[in-house]
Amino acid sequence: HLLRGRLHLQDKQYQEAIADFKAALDIPSNLPSEERINREPEADYYLGTAYQALGDQDQAKQYWQKSSALEEPSPAHAHSDHNGIGPRTIQAVYQAFSLRALGQNDQANSSFHSLLDRANSITQKQPAQFDPATPSNELLMERSRFAIAHYVAAMCSYGLEDKQKAAAELNSALQAKPSLPAARFAYDHMR
């Protein structure tokens, strides 16, 4: 729903985008892991963007405020963040985008810089080299962690208006994990 909603936004089909973003907030019971990630900041950011495009500034502001006000998850719910980077980190980036949309540029920039530092602390380390003795699931987790860190760095760079660095980081994310859907979408549509 999130990816389809973003496509609808791009195609200026705002009502369809709103329907998809709202559907993304309704987590089916057979996807309990999605509740732990809590993609509400992302969906709310895009709902605000769609309402803004429709000229409804009050609704847009309401969704951006909701997105930016959500609290960080407790450690029990942050299990999917590996060494401080993961799906919840991506949601924190959307909170910063919501702050920017609300005109809170200093706070947004501070968040972008903080998240970028966290991502860079991962991306600047040498990734684990292939070792036949290393279990494949550990290698996959490591690649995912690097891909997410590069994706977070790309989004933060984009938020800080460094589009050249954003494109380079997206490319690195896709090299680490070509199947990362959000990075693939951003790479294809950021140009």
C-alpha positions as MATLAB code, in Angstrom:
seq = 'HLLRGRLHLQDKQYQEAIADFKAALDIPSNLPSEERINREPEADYYLGTAYQALGDQDQAKQYWQKSSALEEPSPAHAHSDHNGIGPRTIQAVYQAFSLRALGQNDQANSSFHSLLDRANSITQKQPAQFDPATPSNELLMERSRFAIAHYVAAMCSYGLEDKQKAAAELNSALQAKPSLPAARFAYDHMR';
ca = [
       0.000    0.000    0.000;
       2.816    2.414    0.812;
       4.633    1.878   -2.472;
       1.404    1.996   -4.471;
       0.374    5.163   -2.633;
       3.701    6.766   -3.537;
       3.103    5.861   -7.186;
      -0.360    7.437   -6.998;
       1.206   10.583   -5.509;
       3.705   10.725   -8.330;
       0.877   10.354  -10.854;
      -1.130   13.095   -9.086;
      -3.874   10.630   -8.172;
      -4.242   12.049   -4.682;
      -7.489   10.413   -3.582;
      -6.144    6.986   -4.570;
      -2.908    7.749   -2.712;
      -4.842    8.707    0.422;
      -6.818    5.464    0.261;
      -3.617    3.420   -0.003;
      -1.841    5.276    2.818;
      -4.836    4.813    5.095;
      -4.991    1.125    4.166;
      -1.298    0.826    5.079;
      -2.189    1.864    8.622;
      -4.647   -1.029    8.967;
      -2.269   -3.910    9.731;
      -3.749   -7.367    9.096;
      -3.462   -9.794   12.003;
      -1.323  -12.150    9.921;
       1.476   -9.534    9.717;
       2.381   -8.953   13.384;
       5.955   -7.907   12.550;
       4.598   -4.834   10.751;
       3.116   -3.628   14.038;
       6.582   -3.722   15.607;
       8.063   -1.596   12.844;
       5.204    0.924   13.054;
       5.161    2.580    9.650;
       2.743    5.201   10.913;
       5.253    8.090   10.592;
       5.813    7.221    6.920;
       2.115    6.803    6.103;
       1.206   10.000    7.991;
       3.939   11.972    6.225;
       2.622   10.882    2.836;
      -0.997   11.475    3.873;
       0.020   15.039    4.720;
       1.729   15.372    1.352;
      -1.359   14.127   -0.493;
      -3.686   16.458    1.415;
      -1.337   19.370    0.743;
      -1.460   18.565   -2.975;
      -5.261   18.671   -2.762;
      -5.032   22.111   -1.142;
      -6.186   20.951    2.298;
      -3.475   22.536    4.467;
      -5.302   21.805    7.729;
      -5.441   18.049    7.073;
      -1.844   18.076    5.815;
      -0.643   19.822    8.957;
      -2.619   17.427   11.158;
      -0.942   14.371    9.598;
       2.542   15.915    9.698;
       2.075   16.808   13.365;
       0.931   13.269   14.083;
       3.943   11.832   12.215;
       6.491   14.056   13.927;
       5.038   13.517   17.408;
       5.254    9.722   17.525;
       7.686    8.449   20.109;
      10.614    6.136   19.524;
       9.729    2.517   20.243;
      10.717    0.821   23.447;
      13.748   -1.498   23.217;
      11.367   -4.477   23.175;
       9.823   -3.148   19.949;
      13.089   -2.016   18.381;
      14.319   -5.579   17.964;
      14.526   -5.154   14.219;
      17.049   -2.323   14.480;
      20.532   -3.831   14.214;
      23.213   -1.874   16.046;
      21.072    1.247   16.032;
      19.957    1.089   12.405;
      16.908   -0.594   10.927;
      13.303   -0.137    9.852;
      12.484    2.124   12.823;
      15.379    4.379   11.818;
      13.730    4.825    8.431;
      10.537    5.882   10.212;
      12.524    8.476   12.190;
      13.607    9.976    8.859;
       9.951   10.427    7.894;
       9.401   12.178   11.208;
      12.165   14.619   10.212;
      10.527   15.116    6.806;
       7.281   15.927    8.631;
       9.089   18.487   10.778;
      10.439   20.070    7.593;
       6.928   20.157    6.092;
       5.722   21.926    9.241;
       8.408   24.599    8.800;
      10.451   23.398   11.783;
      13.652   23.439    9.745;
      16.159   23.654   12.602;
      14.631   20.655   14.353;
      14.368   18.742   11.056;
      18.000   19.475   10.163;
      19.112   18.391   13.625;
      17.239   15.101   13.203;
      18.626   14.566    9.704;
      22.198   15.175   10.923;
      21.772   12.874   13.917;
      20.317   10.076   11.795;
      22.977   10.605    9.127;
      25.707   10.265   11.765;
      24.119    7.030   12.955;
      23.935    5.681    9.396;
      27.512    6.763    8.619;
      28.786    4.934   11.702;
      27.540    1.736   10.026;
      28.445    2.489    6.396;
      32.010    3.544    7.210;
      32.818    0.144    8.667;
      34.134   -2.528    6.358;
      31.307   -4.958    5.577;
      31.885   -8.559    6.491;
      33.698  -10.388    3.730;
      32.405  -13.711    2.555;
      33.640  -16.456    4.817;
      32.406  -19.988    4.107;
      32.259  -20.586    7.858;
      29.829  -17.720    8.438;
      26.185  -18.806    8.512;
      24.293  -17.460    5.509;
      21.619  -15.852    7.675;
      24.314  -13.717    9.370;
      25.671  -12.608    5.994;
      22.155  -11.690    4.846;
      21.509   -9.714    8.027;
      24.789   -7.848    7.566;
      23.936   -6.954    3.965;
      20.486   -5.774    5.058;
      21.980   -3.629    7.814;
      24.398   -1.970    5.363;
      21.635   -1.472    2.790;
      19.347    0.158    5.352;
      22.183    2.357    6.643;
      22.931    3.563    3.100;
      19.211    4.113    2.489;
      18.889    6.176    5.682;
      21.980    8.173    4.644;
      20.392    8.758    1.221;
      17.112    9.962    2.689;
      18.852   12.248    5.180;
      21.109   13.651    2.452;
      18.019   14.302    0.348;
      16.366   16.009    3.329;
      19.483   18.163    3.718;
      19.253   18.981   -0.012;
      22.441   17.152   -1.004;
      20.946   15.296   -3.956;
      24.302   14.119   -5.305;
      25.163   12.360   -2.030;
      21.599   11.017   -1.828;
      21.957    9.405   -5.261;
      25.346    7.894   -4.364;
      23.979    6.470   -1.103;
      20.949    4.995   -2.884;
      23.282    3.328   -5.349;
      25.281    1.871   -2.427;
      22.063    0.643   -0.784;
      21.070   -1.176   -3.951;
      24.537   -2.680   -4.333;
      24.286   -4.059   -0.798;
      20.761   -5.386   -1.298;
      19.255   -5.026   -4.787;
      15.862   -6.190   -3.546;
      15.410   -3.356   -1.016;
      12.035   -2.082   -2.329;
      12.100    1.400   -0.853;
      15.603    2.079   -2.175;
      14.677    0.714   -5.599;
      11.597    2.946   -5.701;
      13.537    6.013   -4.565;
      16.337    5.364   -7.050;
      13.894    4.983   -9.930;
      11.828    8.053   -8.998;
      14.244   10.523   -7.417;
      15.706   11.617  -10.749;
];
